[in-house]
Amino acid sequence: MNETNPQATEPRTTESAGPEKTPSRVVHVPRVDVAESKDSFLVVADLPGVSQEDVEVTVEKNVLTIAARAEARVPEGYEHRFGGRAPVEWRRSFTLGDAIDREAIAATMKNGILRLTLPKASRVLPRRISVRAA
């Protein structure tokens, strides 16, 4: 990750991990790891207590946003008697460079871990140019 170079091609974030206060609620910023291979970036975000249905990943213009909400749910057959767990909201945004193929971004969720694969655009992938005899 390169947060200071405006020409960087990898996803950048300007948010720090930890709670972000808004007037009506606290929105937590999930911790993430970003890894790079020759053809894609992998973003792994911790979203404890969040199910797949409660995650929203969007790309608008050059900003990728992860938004999620963890609700304290009462299991079927039980009645709510005491509440010590409040709903938790998560949000983190990344600025994407032109090197990311926005149409091919894929997301998977398992055990509170969100994995985003951000393929590099074909125009920025290294390619070998064959040399022919003249």
N, C-alpha and C positions, 0 to 999 in steps of 0.2 A: 504494500500500500504506500502510496506517495501522496501525502496530503498537501504538500506545498507546491508541487510542480503542476501548473495549469495545463501543460501539454501532455501529462501522463495519460496512458491508454487504459490503465486498470481502474476498477471501481474505486472511488474515493468517498470518504465520509468525513464530515466535520463535527460529528456528534461524539461525545464521550460516553462510556458505559456508566450507568447509574440512573437514578430517577430524574425526570425532568418535570418541573412543576408548571402547571397551567392553572388558571384561576379556579376551575371546578374540580380538578382531579390530578393525581400523580400519574404520569406516563413514564414507564421504565424503558430504558434503552438496552436492548439485549446485547450481550457480549457476542462477538463474532470472531471467527478466524477466516482469513482469506488466503487461498493457495492458488498458485498458477502453474499450469502445464503449458506445453507448446501450443495447444489449440483451445484452451479454455481457462476460465477462472472458476474456483469453487468457493462459495461463501457458506459457512456453517454457522448457524445462529442457535443459541440456547434460548428456548421458550418454555420454561418449566410450567407444567400444569395446563398447557395449551393443546387442544386437539386439532386435528387436521381441518375440521369444519370451521374453526375459529381463527384461521390464518388467512390473511389477504396479502398477496404480493402483486404490486402494480408497477407498471412502467409508464411514465408520462413524460414526454419529451426526452430529456436525458437524465431523469431521476427515477431510480428504482426504490420503492418503499415497501418495507415489511411492516405490517400492522397485525396485531393479534390481541386476543382478550381471553383470559382464563377466568372462568366462572366457578364458584363453589356450588356444585350441583348436589341435590339431595337424591340418593339412589331410589329407584322405584320401590314402592312398598313402605317407605319411611316418611315421617313428617318432620319438618324442620323444627327444632326445639331451641337451638342456641347457635349463634353465628359469630365465629371468631376469624373467619377468612373472608376478606373483601375481594371483590373482583379486581383483577390486575390487568392493566393495559400495557402493551409493548408497542414501540414504534422506533424504526431506524430507517434512515434514507441514505442512499449512495448516489453520487453523481457518476454517470457512465460516460466514458470516452467514446469516440467514434469507432474504436476498435471492437466494440461489443456488438454481436448480432442479436438485436433485441427480439426478433421474431422467434429465435430458437432457445430462449431462456427456459429452463425446466426446473421444477421444484418438487421435492419429496419431503415427507414429514414422518418421523418415527420416534416415539418415546420422548417427545418434547424437543427434538432436534430437527431443525429445518435445514435442508441442504439445497442450495441453489447452484445450478450449473449455468455459467454464462459463457457460451461459446464465442470465440473470437471471430470477427468477420473474415471472410475468405480473402479479402484484399490485404489484410495485414498478416496472414499466416505465411511463414517462410515457405518458399517453393524452390525446387531445383529446376534450373533451366538447362536443358540438354544442349550440348554443343555438337553440331554436325560438321562433317567435312565439307569444305567449300568446293 
